[in-house]
Amino acid sequence: MHANYPTVPEGGDLWVGRYTVRCGPSREEVTLRNPGAMRNPARLVGGVVVALFGTLFFFQGIGVVKGSFMTDSTFWAVTGPLIAVVGVVLAARGARRTPRPGCR
């Protein structure tokens, strides 16, 4: 069993979001109504937006996108990809599925 999975003693209950997991004598996992739901869809969308802005800042910094004070700026050519990486990490964490609880 994965270390991050919550465990329940036999005959006990565990609240997972709005779902209750009951572990009986067979020690089998109870199927949740929505076990594969995204953990945080807002974080996923926010991460994608941040990644897109980081990409835009990079292209402005290297001079591909013109028309702002960021054009041809080394600062934005370096900072843009860093911002994009932060966005990708946020999106990945938002898209990660919730762990399935199990019985001990």
N, C-alpha and C positions, 0 to 999 in steps of 0.2 A: 504494500500500500504506500502511496506517495506521502511524504512527510507533511505536505500542506493540506491534506484532506482532513476535514474534521471527522472525528470518530465518536461513536455512541456506544455505551455499554449495552449489552443485550437487554432487551425490554425497555430501553430508554428512548427518549425523543430528542431530536435536534432540529432547531429552527434554522433554515437556510433561506434567507430572504423571506418570501411569503409562503414557503413550503415547509412542511414538517416531514422528517424522515423517521420512520419507526423501524427499529431493529428487533426482530423476533427470534424465536428459538432456532430457526434455520440459519441465522446470522447472514442473511442475504440482504443486499441493498434494495431498498424500495425505490422504484422508478419515480422520479419527480416529473411533474407535468411539463416542465420546461428546463431540462437539465443542461442544455447547451446554449442558454441565452448569453448574449454579450454582457460583459460585466458593466460597461459604462459607455453607452452609445454617444453621449455628449463628449466624452474624452476622445472617442474615435473621430468624430467630426471636427472637434477643435484641433486635434493633432494634424489632420489632413489640411486644414486651413493654415495652420502655422507652417507646415512643410511647404505649402504652395507659396506663401509669402517669403519664406527663406529662399526658395528657388528664384522668385522674382527679384529679390534683393541681390542675389548673386549675379543674375544676368544684367541688372542695372550696373553693378559694380564693375563688370568686365566690358561694359559699353554696348552690349547687344540691344538692350532696351534703353532708349534715350528719353530725355525730357524732364529730368529731375536733378536735384543736387547730388543724388547718389551715382549718377552716370560717371563712369571712368574713375571710380573711387576704390582704392585698394582696401579700405576699411570694409566696405560693403561686399567686395569680392571675397573677403575672408569670413566676415560675419554671416553672410547669407547661408553658406553651407552648414555652418554651426547651428543656425536657427532651424534649417531644414531637418537636420538630424534630431534635434529636440522634438520637432513635430512628428517625425516618424516614430520616435520612442513613445510619445504620448498616444499616437494612433494605435500602435501595437499593443500597448497596455490596455487601451480601451476596447480593443477587439478580442482580447484574450477571454476565453470562456471560463465560466465559474467552475471551480473544482467540484467533482461529484463526491458527496459524503459517503462514508462506508461504516460498517459495523466493526467493532474490535473482535 
